[in-house]
């Protein structure tokens, strides 16, 4: 059985005797398909040192050369993205079409980074004061850390590292130990693209590795995506050690359906956004907020469509795959138990599953609840599984209030044919990403990705210009070219003239 080690300074590390190891599962079969070495503090520090040593030369590499490497990486990724998708399906469980979509969305940030010379342009003011010019530039931070989650092993890291590398930083990335192989694969791709050794480093591990990155004085920034409690921990620990931090947390994404909406379109969207990737998306819709007058019809349409979904191994043309681990499957199943006990109506019960798969995979069928109330745990908690809850409200106003009073503010959607209602919603809703008749409003790479409230710690979202600014810091230079004659001594405070 293969043991996955770390990628440090342009090569795989040798296995360490007595190293702590984690299991890599195929969630569709339940079998252990590999081991991953969990880095000790000393191993993580070796990766940090490699990134620090590589930084001066990469910082001083021309934008033209950096862009050539990025374009090369983009072309290699485009040609071989099928290989990466197969890795994602094997270790995460999502179906192949979804895995390919993940890679494609991540590649959009690579393509944005290919235009970094334009994005890094500063400003210049001639003769701001007499014979004094002022110009601004943006410069890289140094070694930066990325800590990425299990649900998007390729896309989420690509929200960060293309811009970090393009702007002249070096990277140490710690992927989830549950599905770690994608980042080693991408490290090899960077090497083929011509990226110098030490600019992109991968360490696998758990809390020991995370804490080492958060505390190292050589790491200048931390980018994180995960649950809200861990995002808060990363933000507080990282900033306490002097780093800039962007920590994207959990979500409870609502979809408000008004009486004038196309209910067939809304039902399709609810199924797609609620059950895609088995609900293991930070942008998954988990709460349908239905105006009472159309709730019965909408629930019936969602149930009708959900019953047609084929659950099983992601390599077999199924619609939905397994959950990431047996423990997580059992946790989600426990939420279904709790919802039923609390009095919600179980329209579709996913606890009985007969998937199209071999072995003992980590499957649940899609579950649909109706008559859910805001005090139930299936509403208050981020379940991160294939569970849709329908909450009924009398009107738009009550639906908006429900969304705005929630602790999370990651993504939301409204389904309506009323332009005035849609405009009101986008203005009044307190959520970072809003869809109008779009259930998963993930922005294009040239806009920022990020939520509000307990869905974000820090003041910077991912990718877009916010990403460029996060991985750089501004510098302003004031210049005076002296005349042949000197101005003489003057101890007064300098003034513009």
N, C-alpha and C positions, 0 to 999 in steps of 0.2 A: 504494500500500500504506500503510495507516494506521500511524502511529507513536504508541504509548502513552506519554504523559508522566505527570507526577506530580500528585497532588492535595494542594495546600498552601494553607492558610488559606482554605478554602472555594471553591477554583477550580482548574481544570487549568492547569498551567504551560505557557507557550509553548515550542515545540521549541527546543533549544539547538543552534546551529550547531557542527559538529565534535564533537558529543556522541558518546560511545561507545554503540553500539546492539547489542541482542541480538535473535536471531530468535525469533519465536513460531510454533511448528509446530502443525498439526493432526496428532496422532500416528497417526490412522487412515488418513490419505492420504500422510503424509510431507511435505506441501507447507508452505512458509513462508506463513503467513496474516497476518503483521504483524511489526512491529518494536517493541521496547521500549527506551526511553531508560534507560541505566544512570547513576544519579546520581553526580555528583562529590561531594567532601566539602563544597563550598560549597552545593550544592543540599540536601544532607541537613541542614546547619546552618540553612538557611533554614526547613526544616520544623520543626526543633527550636525555633527562635526563635518560630515561629508558635504552637507548642504552649505554650511558656513564657508568651507574651503572653496567651494565652486562659485560662490556668489560674486566675488570681485570680478572674475573674468566674464561671467555671464552678464553682469550689470553693464560692463563696458563693451559687450558685443553690440555691434551696430543693429539698428532697427531693421535694416535690409537683411542682415544675416538671420536675425531672429525670425523674421517673417518667412524666409525661405524654409526654415525648420518647421514652422507651423503649417505651411502649405504642404510640405512633404508628409507630415503626420496626418493631415486631413485626407490626402490622397490614399495613404496606406489604410487608414481607418475605413474609408469609403469602400475600398476594394475588398476588405476582409471583415466587414462588420458581421457577416454571417457567422464567422468563427466566434466572435464575441457573444453574439446572441445565443449560441449553443451553450456557452459557458454559463450565461445567466440562467437559462432554462434548467440546466443540470443542477445548479447549486441553489437557486432561489425558488424555482418551480413555476414561474410565470410562463405562459404559453409562448411559443416561438414568435408569433406575430407581435405580441406585446413586447418581447425582448428586443426585436428589431426596431420597434417604435421608440423604445428607450434609447437605444444607441443613436438613432437619427436625431432625437431631440437634443441629446448631449452634443452631437456633432455641430449643431447650430451655434453653440458657444465657441467651438473651435473655429468655425467660419467667421464669427464676429472677431475673434482674436487675430485672425489673419489680416484684419484691417487696423492693427494697433498703431501704425505710424500716424494715421489720421486721428485716432482717439487720444493720442498722447500729445497732440500739438498744444503748445502753450500760447501765451499772449504777449504782445510787444507794444509798448507805448513810447514813441519818439518824442523827446523834448518835454517830458512830463514837468520838469522844471528847467530853467535855462541851461541848455547843453547837458541835461541829465536824462538818460533813458532808463526805462523800467521794463523788465520782462519776467515772465513766470514760466516755470518748468515743473514737471512732475517726475519724481524719481522713485525707484523701487525701494521696498522696505528692507529686504534681506531674506533670510530663511523664514518661510511661513509654513504653518501646519494646517492640514485638512483632516477632519475626522468625519467619516461618512457612514451612513446607515445601511442596513441590510436590504431595504426594499428597492433601492435603485443603485446597484453596485457599480454601474457605469455612468449613468446620467448625472447623479448628484455630484460625484467627484469632478465631472466635466463642467459643472456650473462654475467651478473655482479654478482648477489648475491651468486651463488654457490662458486665462487672463493673468493669473499669477506669473506664469512663465513668460508670456508675451511682454509683460511690463518689466521684466528683468529680475524677478525674484527666483529663488530656489525653493524647492518643495519637499516636505516630509509629509506623507499621507498615511493615515491609519484607516484601512477599510474595516468593515464589520468582519469579525472572525467567523460569522456564520456562512458567508459566501465570498471568500477573499480572493479567488483566483483571477478575477477580471482585472484587478489593478496590476498584478504581475504581468499579465498579458499586455496591458497598455504600456508598462515600463519597457518591455522589449520593443514595442512599436516605436516608442520615443527614441530608443537607441538606433533603430533602423532609419529613423527620420533625420538623424544627425545631431540629436541633443547631447551635449557634453555630459560626461559622467559626473554624478553628484548633483545635477540640477533637479532630477526627479528621483525621489527615494520612497520606498514602500516598506513600512513596518507593520507586522501583524501583531495583534495583542488585545489586551483587555484594559482594565482600569489602571494597571501599573504603567502601561504605555501611554495612556491618555494623560495621566498626572505628570509624567515626565515631560511631555510636550507642553503642558500648561505651565510648568514651573521653570523650564529652561530659559535662562537669560538670553540665549542666542536666537530663540524663536520670537519673531516680531509680531505675528498675528495668528489668529486661530479662526478657522471657518468650520462650523459644525452644523449638522442636521440630525435631529433625533427627537426623542420625547421631551416634553416640557420640563420635567424635573431635572433631566440630565443637561438640557440646554441652559437652564438657570445655573446649574453647578459649573458648567464649562465657562459661562460668562463671568460669574463671580470669581472663580479661581483664576481664570486667565487675566482679567482686568486687575485683580489684586497683584499679579506679577508683572504689571506694566504693559500688557499687550492690548492691541485693538482686537476686538472679538465680534464676529457676526455669528449668532447662535440661533438657528431656526428650530422652533419647537413643534409641539403637537397641534392638532386641529380637531374641530368638530364642524364640518362643512355642511351648511344648510342649502336646500334648494326650495325656494318659495314659488309655489304654483298658484297663479291667480285664475279666477273663473273664465277669463277670456282666452286662456292659453290653448294652444293646440295640444290636446291631451295625449294624442298618439306620439307626438314629438317629445313631450315631457316624459311619458312612460319609457320610451326608448332611452332617453338621456339618463333617467334614474337607474335603469338596469346597467347601462354601460358604465356610468360613473360610480355606481355603488358596488358592483361585483367584479369589475376589471381588476386583474392581478389579485383576486381573492380579497379585495378591499384593503390591501396592504399598500395604500398610497396616501401620502400626506394631503393630497388634493381630492381624495375620494369623497363623494357625497355619502353621508351617513344619516342625515336627518332630512326627510321630505316634509316641508311645512305646507300643508294643503289647506286652502280655504274650504270651509266645511261644505259648501254647496256642490263642489266637484270631487270631494274626497272619496266617496264610494266608487265612483266611476274610475278615478285615477288608480286607486288601490287595485281594483279588478284588472285594469290594463297592465299594471306592473306585474301582478301575480301571473297573468296569462303569459307574458313574455319570459318571466323568470323560469317557469316550468319547462321551457324549451332548451335551457342551457345545458350543455354537456360538460360534465366535470370529470377531470382525469389528468393523465400525464400530458404535459405541455408539448411533447413531441408527437402527439397522436391527433392533432387537429381539433383538440377540445377547446371549449370557450373559456374555461376557468380551471386553473391548476390548484395545487395544494397550498397550505400555509407553510411558513418557513420551518417551524419545528413542532414536535409533538407537544411541547410545553405551551407554545403559543396557541396551538389548536385547542388544547384543553382549557386555556384561559378564555378564549372566545366562546367556547361551548358553555363555560360557566356563566358568561353574560347572558346567553340565551336562557339558561335556567333562571337567572335572576329576573329577566324581563317577564317571563311567564309567571313567576311567583308574585311579581309586583302587580299583575293584573292586565298587562298589555295583551292584545289579541294576537295570537300566533297565526298569521295567515299562511306562511310557509316555514316549515321547521327543517333546518339544515343539519340537525344532529344525526339524522339517519342518512348515510351516504353510501352509494355503491358506485365508486368512480371507475373510469376506464383506465386502470393502472395495474401494474404488477406489485406484489409485495404489500407492505403495510405503510402506505403513505400517510401524510398528515392532512387529510381532507376533511372539509365540512362543505355541505351544500349551501347554496344561498338561502338566507333566512330573511323573512319579511314580517315586521311587526306593524300593527295598526293600533290606534287609540293609545299612543305613547304619551306620557305626561312628563313635564320638565324635571320632576323630582326623581324619576327612575334612573338607575345607573346606566341603562342602555342609551339614555339620552345624555347624561352628564359626562360620561367618560369617553375617552377616545378608545374605541374597541379595536380598531385596526384589523378588521376581518370582514367577511361577506355578510354583514348584518345591516339591513335598512330599517329605519324607524320612521313611521309616519306620525307626525304631530298635527292635529287639526286645530285651526284657528278660525275665528269668525270673519276676519277681513285682512287686508293688506297691513293696516296699522298694527294689529296684534302680532302679525307675522314678523314685521320689521322689529318690533320691540323684543320679541323672542330672540332674534338673531343678535341684536345689539347688546342684549344683557348677558350673552354667553361669554365665558372667560376667554374663548379662543377667537381669533380673527384672521384666519389664514385665507380661505377661499369661500366664495358663496356664489349663488346663481339665482336669477329670477326668470320664470317662464311666463311670458305675457305677449299679447299682440298690441298692447296699449303703450304707445311711445311715451306718453306723459308719466305713466306709472314706472316705466323703465328708467326714465331720467330721474325721477324722484328717488328711486332705489339706489342708483349709482351715486347720487349725491348724499343720501342720508345713511346708508349702511356703513357700519364701522368695521370694515374688513379690508384687507390689503389687496385682494385680487377678486374681481367681480366679473361674472359672466351674465350676459343678457341673451337668453336662449342658447347659452353655451354652458354645459354642465361642469367642465373641467377647465377653468379659465387660466391655464398655464401660459404666461406671456411668451412672446417671441424673445430670442436671446438679446435683442437690442433694447428690450425693456427689462425692468428689474423684477425679480421673483422674491416675494416675501410677504409676511403677514403683519398683523397688528396684535396688540394686547399680549396674551401669554403664548402667542405663536412666534414671537421674535424677541430676542434679548440682544440689545445693541441697536445702533441706528443705521445700519447698512444692510440692504437687501443683496441678493445674489445676482450675478451677471449684469448686463447692461452697463451704463456709465457708472452706476453705483459700485459695481464690481471693479471697474477700472480705478475709480477713486479709492476704493478700499485697499487695493494692493499698491497704491502709490501715495506719496506725500508731496505736498506742494512746497516749492521754494521760489522766492521772489528775489531778483537780483537788480540792484540799482547801480547804474554805471555813469561815470563822468569822465570824459576824455579832456584832459587839462589843456588850456591854452599855453602858448610858450611862456607867458608871464604868470607868476603865481598870484593868488588872491590875497596873500598875507595872513597874519595871525588874527583869529577871531574866536574868542571863547564863548560867544553867545550860542543859544540853542539854534540848530539849523532851521532855516525857514525857506519856504518856496518863494521863488521870485520869477 
